[in-house]
Amino acid sequence: PAVAAPAANPVLPTPGPPLPALDASDAPLLGALRDIGGSALAGLLRPQDLVRHIVASVDALPSARLEMEMRPLRRPDGEFLALGPDDGATISPRNAERYTGHVRVLGALDMPQLAALYRYYYPLFQQAYQDLGNPDGHFNDRLIEVIDHLLATPVADGPIRLVRPKVMYEFADPRLQALSVGQKALLRLDTTQRRTVLAQLRTLRSAVAT
């Protein structure tokens, strides 16, 4: 059989107690995340199949869809808010309020500490990534690739115009509508929120890249 290519960004084994099995990792990982981000972070997480859902979500962010049941984070409160009639709507400035709690928690996280926890649990993330259908892939390389994809999100010039061909709103600009689910999520944030998220992503990337 062919030998898998070495990882571009290998994750070295981290000393510590033996890891739990992947299917028994929810409670200890959630407890470790609570130690880093407090009850605010724990309250945002869906605690079932946490590692698998993180891996599946990261892997799907550059694609067109991310299924709700695969997301490790709870859905923001409220509904998407548009301003104006359907044939001339823009994203409402108040829409960003839905994400205030999520962005506040992310912005307060110690990303080097989070990266250290990630490195300790990395064998489980790698196992979940291989189980997802990537037997020769390396999850850390994929994580860095996805972070770079998100960092390349275009900056919208002014209010983002919308159209509503069916039930759901879409971006009126075909170039924005063709973006991935991850990049579209960033465009729904306000400028300050987006700056916070991108800064934390850059810090995380620096901590996990080699």
N, C-alpha and C positions, 0 to 999 in steps of 0.2 A: 504493500500500500504506500501511497505517497506520504511523504513526511510534511507535516504542517510547517508553514513558514514561521520563523521566529517572530515574536511580538516586536513591533517597532518601539513600544513603550512598555517594557516588561514591568510587572509589579513584583517586587521581591517579597518573599515570605516575611510576615511580621511575627515576632515572638509573642507568645501569650498562651493562655489556656487552649486546649483543643476546641475547635469549632464545633457547634452543633451540626446535625444533619440539616440539609437544606429545608426539608419539610418540617423541621422543628426549630427553625431559626427566628420565627416571628417575635416571640416574647423576648428573647435576649437582645435582638437587634432593636426592637422598639424601646426597650429599657435603656440601651446605650444611646439611642437618638434622643431620648428624653433627658439624659444627662447632659447632652450638648445643647439642645434647643428648648428644654423645659416642657411644661405641659402645653404651651402654645404650639410647638412643633408636633407633639404627639397628637394633639387634637385635630390637626390637619390631615393626618395620615389614616389611610384605610389599612388596618393592621393584619389583614389576611393575605398570605402569599406576598409578603412585602418585597423580598428580593426578586422574585419572578416578575412582579408588576413593575418594579423599578427598571429592570432590564428590558422588559417588553416595551415600556414607554419610551425609554431612551432610544431604543432601536427604531421606534416608529416616528419619532419627532420629525425626521426629514421627509416623511412620506405625506400623503394627502389626508390620511385619517388616523386617529388614535381612538380606539374603542373605549367607551366610558368604563366598562367593567375591568379593563386592564390598567387603569390609572391608579397610582399609589396615593394620590392626593384626593381629598374630598372636593366635590364640586363647589365653586364659589356660590354664595347666596345670591338670590335674585336672578333676573333674566337680562339678556342682552338688551341694551338701550340704544335706540336710534333717535335722531333728531330730525324732524321735518317729514314731509310726505314721502311715500314709497318711491316716487319717481325723482326725488331730489334729496334723499336723506343723507346724513352723515352720522358717524359714530358720535353719540352723545358724550360730552365731557364728563357727565356723571357716570358713564359706564365703568370708568376706571375705579370708582369707589368699590365695586364688587371685589376687586383684587387687593384692597388695602391690607387686609389681614395676612394674606399669603405673602405679599411682598415684604411686609414688616418683619415677619418671621424669617424669611430668607435673608433679608438685609442684616439681621442681628446675628446670624450664624457665624461661628468661628470656622471659616472654610478649611484652614490647615488642620484643625481638630477633626472636622468632618472627613477630610481626606485620609487622615490617619485611621479612622474607624473603617473607612472604605477599604484601605489596604489590608487591614486585619481580616475583614470579611471577604476579601477578594476571591478566594477559591470558590465561595458559594455563588458570587456574581458570575464568575467564569463558567461554573457548572450550569447555571440557569441560561446563560447565553448559548452554550453548546446544546442544551436541551431545546432551545428555541429553533434549532435548525442550522447551527453554525459550528459544526464539529471541528473545523480547522481554524476558526476565528478566535480573536482575542478581544474580550469585552473592553478592556482599557483602551485599546486602539479605537474601538468603535465609539466609546465615550468621548474621546478627544476629537474624533471626526465630527460628532454631533455638536459638541460645543463650538467648534469652528464654524459649522453650518449656522448655528444660531447667532454667533457673533457677526456673521455676514448679512444679517437681516437688513434690507434696505430701509432708509429713513424716509418716511412719508413726508411730503411737502404740504403742510397745511392739513385741515380737516380731511379725513378719509371719506370719500364719497361711497355710497352704497347703492345697490339695486336689489330688488326683491322679485325675482322671476317666479318664485313659488312661495313656500311658507317661510323659508330661511332667507335672511339677508346674505348677500355676497358683496365683495368689493367690486366697485364699478370699473376700476382699472384692471384690465385683464392680466397685467404683470403681477399685481398684488394678489389677485384671485388664484393665480397659478403657484403661489408660494406654498410651502409646506405647512402642516398643522402647527409646527413649533414656531415658525416665523410669523404666522398669522396671530398666534397667541401674543407674541411680543408687540405686534402692531396694535393690539387692543388695549395695551397699557398706556398710561400717560407718560410724558417725557421723563419725569422724575422716577417713576416706577421702573421704566425701561432701563434707565441709567443704573439704578440699583441692581437689577437682575444681571445686566451685562457685566458690571464690575465684579459681582460675585462669581459669575461664570469664568471670567478671566483669572481670578484668584484660584478657583478650583482647578482650572487647566494647568496653571503653573505648579500646583501641588501634586498633580498626578502624571504629568508628562515627564519623560526622562530623556 
